[in-house]
Amino acid sequence: MKKILILGAGTGGTIMANKLRKELSRDEWEITLVDKHKTHYYQPGFLFIPFGIYKEQDVIKPKADFIPSGVKLLFNEIEKIDPENNKVFLEGGQILQYDFLIIATGTRTSPEDTPGLKGELWYKEIFDFYTIEGALALKEFFETWQGGRLVMNIAELPFKCPVAPLEFVFLADEFFTKVGIRDKVDITYVTPLSGAFTKPRATKMLGELLQEKNITVIPDFYLESVDNKEKVIRSYDGKEIPFDVLTIVPVNKGDELIARSGMGDDLNYIPTDKNTLRSEKYENVFVLGDASNIPTSKAGSVVHFASEVLFKNLMCAIKGRKMRAHFDGHANCYIETGFGKGSIIDFNYETEPLAGNYPLPGIGPFGLLQNTKMNHYGKVLFRWIYWHILLKGKELPVESEMSMAGKKK
């Protein structure tokens, strides 16, 4: 019996378990999935919790609900990977052997890496919304807050869901307008980037939208520390920005398991061939999603598109054939802009977000780099698609490779 081992039962690991179990013979291949947590989180939904749009029950389900029969699901802490000997050590002494390994352990927030961030104001006047705990604490805070300086800060790149901080300030603008205190709330977007986003056309469109909503952008700010007593954030070059409430994207890192296994870089991301999605060092190890160091967004859409490529290449590796599938860095993101509107961007390693229609040229129905109600509906619909189609490894009518059809060069 040959063995495939998948580490991480988040989006990527769950998709791969479903795809592989449908394709491989149960008499020949044993598939095992390991994760330390039993709850699956719809992480894009965390953004909506502070504003009362989603509740906790809208973003959580049992992981076991999405794992097909015929896949062994183990809930246990993973101590270490021994890639030289094709072994994984679990807490309690269990050792798992594998013929092929898929690492889909994701990325996590690491607020302790920033001096002062997890100080006396943590979850009192300083919050993240990248964890369920932070999102719920911020919701409770906003219910009674009377206004002041709201600062949204990105600590460091890269981080998962790179448009989420923008969506946060857009939704904050809407929320405080509707509760009648927008004139008492000063919203500032503080980023290490040189503008609102990483690419020129998207930065121009989003920057204009921020300006229209009276949201101040402070670029090129590299966070050094947080002062809880003075209530300021400080950059490495000595700049200070005061706040009354700070929302932050903490430093993101790969799982500590990767560091314990000696397989990652300084941020615990695994060196991965950006096209084949195979480990640069180990031929029978593949890396999916946020666990890798490939130069694209750490976004859910990347996991979806990359899973198609990884699946094809793994099947080639199993059969001893040359891997032909090629991941082009395809990513797309719906961007909630508030007041029932949204935008969408579609890009890859080589092509920045362009204006146009998506996914069908001339028809859409979604407008690239446009602010429309239809784009908002796409964002809303995606939660249903995620639970009912994407996680189960079913096909979506969107190719993994980015298309230039419908885009304006």
C-alpha positions, -999 to +999 in steps of 0.1 A: +000+000+000+015+034-010+009+064+011+001+101+006+003+123+037-013+157+038-004+181+066-030+207+073-068+204+069-075+240+059-085+251+025-056+235+005-054+203+024-091+197+023-093+203-015-064+179-021-079+152+000-111+154-020-094+155-054-070+127-047-095+103-031-117+106-062-087+097-085-066+071-067-075+035-061-084+028-024-067-006-028-034+009-038-033+043-021-038+052+015-045+090+021-040+105+055-048+141+066-034+155+098-044+187+116-043+199+152-076+218+150-110+203+146-127+235+135-126+249+099-127+287+097-140+306+067-112+332+072-125+358+047-155+361+069-135+373+099-134+408+083-172+411+085-176+402+122-165+435+138-192+453+118-220+428+127-224+416+091-214+380+100-217+361+133-193+335+146-215+306+134-213+319+099-176+313+096-171+280+115-178+244+106-163+210+117-134+200+095-146+164+094-177+175+075-156+182+044-133+151+044-144+123+021-147+087+033-116+067+026-093+094+039-078+089+074-083+121+094-061+125+124-064+154+149-030+157+165-001+181+169+027+175+143+060+176+160+084+174+131+089+164+094+119+142+086+120+146+048+152+127+044+135+096+056+099+102+045+086+104+080+064+127+101+064+126+139+032+133+158+028+143+194+025+112+216+051+093+196+031+082+165+053+081+133+037+083+098+055+071+067+048+085+033+056+081-004+044+116-012+039+145+012+017+176+007+024+204+031-006+228+035+000+242+070-008+278+060+004+309+077-004+324+111-002+358+128+027+364+151+020+395+171+047+387+196+073+395+170+065+433+173+077+449+206+047+462+226+020+449+203+007+423+228+009+447+257-017+459+281-040+473+253-042+440+234-078+432+227-088+463+246-078+491+223-055+471+199-070+444+178-063+421+149-092+407+128-072+378+114-083+356+143-118+347+154-108+360+189-096+393+176-126+398+153-151+391+181-132+414+206-132+442+181-170+438+174-176+442+212-154+473+213-171+490+183-205+485+199-198+513+224-170+533+209-178+570+205-151+579+180-115+591+177-085+581+157-088+547+141-056+534+127-053+504+104-017+492+102+001+465+082+031+454+102+051+435+075+049+418+041+038+392+031+005+385+048-026+365+039-055+382+021-037+414+011-069+433+003-085+427+037-070+458+054-084+479+026-118+462+029-116+469+066-113+506+063-140+507+036-164+489+058-154+510+088-163+541+068-198+526+060-203+513+096-196+546+113-216+566+088-246+544+095-243+547+132-240+585+129-205+592+141-184+591+109-176+628+115-161+618+149-139+590+134-106+598+118-096+567+097-059+563+087-045+535+066-008+529+074+012+506+051+048+496+043+038+498+007+043+529-014+006+532-020-027+515-014-017+483-032+013+466-048+005+472-085+002+507-102-033+505-117-049+489-087-031+514-064-045+543-085-081+530-084-080+521-047-061+552-037-088+574-053-115+555-036-098+560-002-095+597-009-131+599-019-141+583+015-118+607+034-095+579+045-059+591+050-031+569+036+004+569+051+028+549+029+063+536+035+058+530+072+078+501+086+065+493+120+092+489+147+071+490+179+038+498+196+038+521+227+008+512+249+013+541+273+016+569+247-007+551+223+015+555+192+030+532+166+066+539+157+085+531+125+122+522+122+130+557+110+114+573+141+080+584+127+051+582+152+014+578+145-010+583+174-042+562+178-072+558+200-079+523+185-054+503+165-064+475+142-034+457+129-022+429+105+005+414+127+037+398+112+027+366+094+048+335+096+045+299+085+038+272+110+064+266+138+064+230+126+084+241+095+111+257+117+113+226+139+118+206+107+145+229+093+126+232+060+118+269+059+132+304+055+133+331+081+095+334+082+090+296+081+079+295+045+091+265+024+113+272-007+090+260-035+093+259-072+068+286-082+057+268-113+055+231-103+047+237-066+072+210-057+097+215-029+130+229-042+148+203-022+127+172-020+112+155-051+083+138-033+072+169-013+047+194-027+037+226-010+003+243-014-009+277-005+004+300+023+030+275+035+051+281+004+074+310-005+061+315-040+060+352-051+023+357-053-005+368-029-013+347+001-049+346-009-076+319-010-079+321-047-042+312-051-048+280-031-078+272-054-059+278-087-026+262-074-045+231-062-054+223-098-017+225-109-004+206-079-030+178-084-019+174-121+018+174-112+014+150-083-004+126-106+025+128-131+050+122-103+030+092-091+032+077-126+068+086-131+061+111-159+075+146-165+054+173-147+038+195-173+013+216-154+025+252-148+013+276-121+014+312-134+007+328-100-029+334-108-049+353-081-081+371-080-097+390-051-131+405-046-127+438-026-156+449-005-157+487-007-188+495+014-224+506+009-232+475-011-205+478-037-172+460-044-144+457-069-124+427-082-088+423-094-073+394-114-035+390-119-006+367-119+032+366-117+037+387-148+005+407-153-008+434-129-045+439-123-061+454-154-095+469-161-121+449-180-148+422-175-146+389-156-148+360-161-165+364-196-152+390-220-178+416-229-203+401-205-187+398-171-208+399-150-180+413-128-161+445-135-123+445-130-110+476-112-146+489-111-167+497-081-201+480-087-230+463-069-225+431-089-189+428-076-204+430-041-228+402-049-199+381-061-182+385-027-214+376-009-219+345-031-184+332-026-191+321+010-216+296-003-193+285-031-165+280-006-185+257+017-204+238-010-181+236-040-145+247-034-136+227-003-151+196-018-127+198-048-154+203-073-148+221-106-155+258-110-160+275-144-128+294-140-094+282-154-064+280-131-043+298-156-051+335-159-068+346-191-063+379-209-098+377-224-119+407-214-089+427-201-079+461-213-041+463-218 
